[in-house]
Amino acid sequence: MTIGKRKKTQSLKKLLDIVGNSPLQLYRTREGGMRKTLPWQESFYFRNLKKKDEQQDALFESAVIILLADYPKTVEQMQKERELIRLILDAGCNPNHPILFDDSVARKKIYAALEIAKTDGFVAPKKLNAIFADLADGLHFYSQWERSAHFKKQPDLTKLVMKDLKDLVYILYQKGMYPTNPKVFEKLAPVVLEKEPEFFNKRKEQVLSQMKRAKTPIQIYNAIMGRRKEKN
């Protein structure tokens, strides 16, 4: 059994243990303040998980339910949901499903978007520019929120959200995903430089080095785009 397959098997086993024993409750508040329980565990019931398609359906449905649930009100709840998303992804849920990443950002569940972006095989979503614009707005909002009186009510949670926002921007840049809007790029660049001061200088050297070696049109194109996987 390969390392990747072993990890999937172990993650699925841990996930099913949680399904059978977890006290984690998810809710969705409806109009009028009515709260409905979201039984995320039921996605795994009555399915033959030995079949790849049924296993994928169960993993995807559980991830969607977590995204639909009310926003976590405590750090503990957020971390529990984060760990659950991580296990679902490690068990084999497709990180590139159109709904998952986009909805994570749209619903402000940045901790989920971060885990998805960290997954091997994650590729740039179609709405990447809109997502970067949302992240830039989010960073501005939470930087202002930290100065407000309301911040005192949830300081730890707010600080964690801010950290996740910055980590997500950095991960996307690391993977060669950048906003094409110059204004958004400028807003987010300080976040990347805060984590890695030489980030852009390193990328510039990589591109220049690739350009020197590039001979075919596709190699030149990949060098311009900063793609590092092209073999010369």
ABEGO torsion letter per residue (X at the ends): XBAAAAAAAAAAAAAAAAAAABABBBBBBBBGGBBBBBBAAAAABGBBAABAAAAAAAAAAAAAAAAABBBBABAAAAAAAAAAAAAAAAAGBBAABAAAAAAAAAAGBAAAAAAAAABBGBBBBAAAAAAAAAAAAAAAAAAAAAABAAAAABAAAAAAAAAAAAAAAAAAAAAGBBBABAAAAAAAAAAAAAABAAAAAAAAAAAAAAAAABABAAAAAAAAAGBAABBX
